[in-house]
Amino acid sequence: MNHLTKKAVPAFIVLGLMVFAFAKAGAQDESADPSIKGRISEMRKAKIVKFLELTPEQAAKFSPVYDRQQEQQRTMKKDIASKAKALNKLTRSGSADQEIAAKAEDLRTAIRKMWQQSDADMNEIKSVLTTKQYARYVAFEIQFREALQKAALKRAGRGMKNRR
């Protein structure tokens, strides 16, 4: 195996996993009842406000910023899921490598934009919170995402058992 192939294989595996993960997340997001998603989002926000012990003034500043950021993230995730689905379809259809590479780069660009926006969002949230509240918020977000991933994997595992 030459040097380029040794680097390309892991890169394609990672890209494939990302495509699958974003496509799966997009499919789940589209299938969820919007009213349920809205209630979950509001419950999550209420839990954050309580967990961070925000003052009424802080909560009044935090809520609109948080709501706007959540909507931006949902929109970006939908776009990424759509691009991932299109890329996956191209890889299965026998499309030209050049076309596949362009779509893969388009997907990577969208992912980078989402991460950059997420970083900007965190800085905006930071401006509303005290240092301790911000630290707790960052930890909460990480733990919340990990809990969601574990729940999704557990649910996916049960689904696989039922297919046997």
NORURRA-V854059 format. One record per residue. N is the residue number from 1. RES is the residue in one letter. PHI is phi in whole degrees, 0 to 359 (999 if undefined). OMEGA is omega in whole degrees, -180 to 180 (* if undefined). Layout:
N/RES/PHI/OMEGA, N/RES/PHI/OMEGA
This chain:
1/M/999/-179, 2/N/281/-174, 3/H/299/-179, 4/L/295/-180, 5/T/295/179, 6/K/299/178, 7/K/276/-175, 8/A/288/-177, 9/V/300/178, 10/P/298/180, 11/A/296/179, 12/F/291/177, 13/I/296/179, 14/V/298/179, 15/L/299/178, 16/G/298/178, 17/L/296/178, 18/M/296/179, 19/V/301/-180, 20/F/298/-177, 21/A/297/-179, 22/F/289/178, 23/A/295/179, 24/K/296/179, 25/A/297/179, 26/G/294/179, 27/A/294/179, 28/Q/293/-178, 29/D/295/-179, 30/E/290/-176, 31/S/278/-177, 32/A/286/178, 33/D/294/-178, 34/P/303/-180, 35/S/291/177, 36/I/291/179, 37/K/300/179, 38/G/296/179, 39/R/294/179, 40/I/297/179, 41/S/298/179, 42/E/293/178, 43/M/295/179, 44/R/297/180, 45/K/298/179, 46/A/299/179, 47/K/295/179, 48/I/296/-179, 49/V/302/180, 50/K/291/-179, 51/F/300/-178, 52/L/277/-178, 53/E/55/-180, 54/L/288/173, 55/T/286/177, 56/P/304/179, 57/E/294/178, 58/Q/295/-180, 59/A/299/179, 60/A/295/177, 61/K/279/-175, 62/F/292/-172, 63/S/303/-179, 64/P/295/178, 65/V/295/-179, 66/Y/298/-180, 67/D/300/-180, 68/R/298/-179, 69/Q/295/179, 70/Q/297/179, 71/E/295/177, 72/Q/300/-180, 73/Q/296/178, 74/R/300/-180, 75/T/297/-180, 76/M/295/180, 77/K/296/177, 78/K/297/179, 79/D/298/180, 80/I/296/179, 81/A/298/179, 82/S/295/179, 83/K/295/179, 84/A/295/179, 85/K/296/179, 86/A/296/179, 87/L/296/178, 88/N/301/179, 89/K/297/178, 90/L/298/-178, 91/T/294/-180, 92/R/270/-174, 93/S/267/-180, 94/G/78/179, 95/S/293/-180, 96/A/294/-180, 97/D/304/-179, 98/Q/297/179, 99/E/293/179, 100/I/297/180, 101/A/298/180, 102/A/295/179, 103/K/292/178, 104/A/296/179, 105/E/293/176, 106/D/299/178, 107/L/295/179, 108/R/299/178, 109/T/297/179, 110/A/297/179, 111/I/294/178, 112/R/299/179, 113/K/299/180, 114/M/297/180, 115/W/294/178, 116/Q/296/179, 117/Q/295/178, 118/S/299/178, 119/D/296/178, 120/A/297/178, 121/D/299/-180, 122/M/297/178, 123/N/294/178, 124/E/293/177, 125/I/298/-179, 126/K/303/-177, 127/S/291/-178, 128/V/267/-171, 129/L/253/170, 130/T/284/180, 131/T/301/-179, 132/K/294/179, 133/Q/296/180, 134/Y/298/179, 135/A/300/179, 136/R/294/179, 137/Y/296/179, 138/V/301/179, 139/A/297/179, 140/F/300/-179, 141/E/300/180, 142/I/295/-179, 143/Q/295/179, 144/F/296/179, 145/R/296/178, 146/E/297/179, 147/A/296/178, 148/L/296/179, 149/Q/297/179, 150/K/298/180, 151/A/296/179, 152/A/295/179, 153/L/295/179, 154/K/297/179, 155/R/295/179, 156/A/295/178, 157/G/297/177, 158/R/295/180, 159/G/296/179, 160/M/293/179, 161/K/295/-179, 162/N/289/-178, 163/R/277/-176, 164/R/284/*
